[in-house]
Amino acid sequence: MRFAVTGILGGAFSGLFGVGGGVVMVPLLIATGFGERRATATSLCAIAIVAALGSLLQGLYGNVRLDDAALLAVPAVAGVGLGVAIQQRIPERAVSLLFAVLLVAVAVDLVIP
């Protein structure tokens, strides 16, 4: 049941705001007892499917610019490899703290334009 609720919330936020993997699913998975690394890895796997469907649906509405998406995706592929390598080398508590700092920074940026 906990995965269904996490999936529904993550999917809804992904479709509504374009977020879900890190911002919604990881904290929910941690709250259900996952460690930071396992939550991140599980979320990445799940969000790949969610992102594919969201991209398709947004594309059908004409909201996707493939040239811009490619400009984001190509360096993101390199970035994700770097991020996973760094995550494996630092303590799990440090990963949690860095993630919390990121969420606060994003929240502040959204509130103070």
Secondary structure as UniProt FT lines:
FT   HELIX           2..17
FT   HELIX           21..25
FT   HELIX           26..31
FT   TURN            32..33
FT   HELIX           36..60
FT   TURN            61..62
FT   HELIX           66..89
FT   HELIX           92..111
//
